[in-house]
């Protein structure tokens, strides 16, 4: 394959194994799909992506009838990809596609999902090569910006993201404040906030909210817990405040997610939604900063 392409892939309840000589970006759009590599595995839902190096064998299994991915097939021989590598001073095979990895798309990239899906409607063949090229450009640029947005920092000044995530995930029912997060990483609160904004382009509490909502989505899709119990599990005082925050994140109600019959498009929050997401923290047991 000498040129990259963007496409929609309806997985539904299919399962199988893939291995190919080009890299891929698998982006969850609708429903959910499990993806397993030899050393790691994850579940693709809206806004969760897998970076797949060339020749990285992986198992996949669709978990709902509507499971559908946005797929970027990346040819490292594509002249555009080579030009992007040169412009960014990155070698993708040694950075983005060095190993299989699951990532959460930045908030700025979330509105692109529904836009891309609309551009890639089944049967829309005319102009599809141009549309595909445009979408490859959009998504690869977003991924590169996410990878390279943080300038090199002095030793000891990087955020321990894995430890940060573990702390947040242990405290979803009682979300930690910025001071607690900073203390856990042995940083002053001001320095932590500075590093966090530079790394994620959002506030720590917006990031905490995203992880809470991702856990809530998982519980709605994979358990029969009552809505009030799910709200309690992710730190909301009542179901109504939880529902408002959930709809701000996913553009559909918790009930619609559970039934799979939501009429509103599944999507993420763009930059214009950050304030509404942050304000939803007012329904939590812990105040947000």
N, C-alpha and C positions, 0 to 999 in steps of 0.2 A: 504494500500500500504506500503510494507516494504522496498522497494528499490527505489532509485531515478532513473530518466531516462531523456534523452534528445531526443527531436523529433522536426520535422517540422510540422507545422499546417497551411494548406492552408485555410484561412478564406474566401477569395474572397468577395462576397457581402452578406455573411450570417450574421445573427444577432440573438441574443438570450441571455440567462442568465445562468451563471455557479455558482456553489457553491460546494466545495469538502473539504474533511477532511485532505488534505495535502496542503503544501505551494507550490507556483509556482513562477517562474520568466518568464514573458512574454517579449520577446525581439523583437522589430520591425526589420524586415529584408527587405522585399519588400512591396511596396504599403503603405497603411495606414489603421489604425483601431482605432476606438474610444473605450475607456474602461471607465466605470463609476462605482464607488463605492458609498456607501451611503453618504460619506463626501468629496469625491474628484473625479475628472475625468481628463482624459488626452487623448492625441492622440499618438499612437505608430507609429513612422516612423523609418527609419534606424538608429539604435544606441540608440533609446529611449526604456527604459525598465520599466515594472511595477513589483513591488514586491508585491506579493499577499499572505497574511497570510492564514493559514488554516481556512476554514469556512467563509471566507470573500466573500459574494455574490457579483457578479459584472455582469453588462450588457456589451455586446460587439456588435460592428457593423462594418463589413468590408466596406470600402469605395471605393474599386477598385477591379477589377477582379483578379489582381495579388497579392492582400494583403496576405502576408504569414508571420508567426511568427516562431521564434525559441523558443521552450518551454522547460523549465527545471522543471519537476515535482520533488519536494523535499520532501522526506520522512524524518521527523526528527527522525525516528527510524532506519534509514539506518546506519549500523555500520560505513561506511565511513564518513557520515555527523557527527555522534557523535565524531569520531576521529578528524575531522576538527574543531569542536567546542572546543574540549579539547586542541588541539594544539594552537588555537588562543585565548583561554580563553574567549570565547564568547558563549552566549546562543542565538541561532538564533531566537527563538520565542520571545525573549525580545530585539532583536537588529534589524537584517535585516528584520524580519517578524513581527515586533511589530504592525505595522499598514500598510494599503495600501499606497504605495508611488511610484511616477514616478521619474526616474533618467535618466541622460545621461551617457552612458558608457564612461569610461576613454578612451583617445586616444589609449592607449596601447592595449585595448581590441577590438578595432574596426576590426583589421584584422582577428580576430577569427570568425567573423560572416560568411563571405564567406567560410572560411575553414570548419566551422561546417556544413553549409548548404550542402557543397560538400560531407562531410562524411555521411550525413543523406539523401542521395538520395532516393526517393521513390522506393520501391522494393528491396533495398539492404539489405536483411535480414541476410545473412551470416556474422557472427561476429558483428551483430548489438548491442548485449549486451555489448561487450567489448568497441566498439566505443562509445556507450551511456555513459558508466562509465567514459571513458576518457574525454568526453565533459563536463559531470557534474563536474568533477574535475577541468577542466580548468576554467569554468565560475564561479563556486562557489569560487574558489581561487581568481579570479579577484574581485568579489564582496566583499569578506572578506578583501582583501588588500585595496580596496577603503574605506571601513568602518573604518579600524583600522590603516591606514597609518599615521594618525596624532597623535603624542603623546599628552597626556594631557598638556594643556597650562594653564598658570596662568589666574585667573578670569579677564575678560575684554580683553583677548588677542585672542579670537576666531573671525573669520570673520563672519560678519552678512551676510550670503550668500543670504538670501531672499531679503534684502535691496539692496545688490549689484546687483542682477538680475533685480530688479525693475528699478534701475538707468540705467543700460545698455539698457534695453528694451525700456525705454523712450527716449534714445539717439541713437537709431540705425542709424538714418539719419545723425547724427553728433557724431560719436563714441567718448566717453570720453577717455582722456589720463590717464596714471597711476596716475598722481598727482591729477586729479579730483576724481578718484575713491577712492584714499586714503583719501582725504579731506572729502568726503561724509561719510566715516566710522570713522572719527576723529582719523586717524592714520597718522604717518609720512609715506612718500612714501617708505623709505627704509624698515620700519617695515611691511608695507602693502605688499611689494614685497616678503619679507621673509615668511610671513604667507601664502601668496597666493601660492608660489612655494611649500611649505610644504603641503598645503591642496590639491592642484590640480595637482601637478607635471607638470605644464606648466606655461608660462608667462601670466600675465593678458591680454595682447593684443591677444594672441592666444585664450584665453577663450572668449574674446569679439567677435573675428572673428567667433567662433563656433556658438554663439548665433545669430549673424547676418545671417549666412548661414542657420540656422534652421528656422529663420523667412522668409528668401527668399524661402526656400523649401515650407513652408506653403502657401505663396502667390502664388507660381507657381501651386500648387496642388488645391488651393481653390478659385482662383480668375481668372479673365480674364485680369488683368493688363498687359499692354505691358512690354516687357523685360526692356526697358529703365526706365519705372516707378518703376519696382521692384528694379532695381539697385539703383535708387535714394532713394527709401524707406529705403534701408539698407546701405546707406552711400557711394556709389561709384560714381565717377565722370562721368563714361561712362559705357556702356553695355559691352564693350570688357574686361575691367579690372574686372568687376563683373563676367563675364563668366569664366575667368581664375581662379579666387578665388573659384568659385562654383565648377568647375571641380576638383580642388585640394582637395576639401572637399569630394565630393560625387562620384568622378570618372565617372561622366557623365555631359553633358552640361545642362544648364537650359532648352533649348528646348526639350531635350530628356525626362527630368523629366515631363514637361508639357504634352507632347504627350503620355507618357507612352510607348514609342517605342525605348528607348535607348538600343543599342546593348552592351554597356559596363556594367559590373557588378556594381550594386549599392553597395557602401561600404564607409567606413570612412577613416580617415587618420591614419596611423601608426606613430610611432616615427620618421621614416625616412622622413615623409612628413611635419613635423612641420615647417621646414625652408621655404618650398614652400608656406605653408599657411601664415606664417608671412610675407613673402616677397610680397604676394598679397596685403598687406595693402598699398602698394605704390600707388594703384589706388584709395585710399580713400581721402576724403576731409581733414581728420585729420591724422597727422603723427603718426606712431606707435613707441613704445619704445621697 
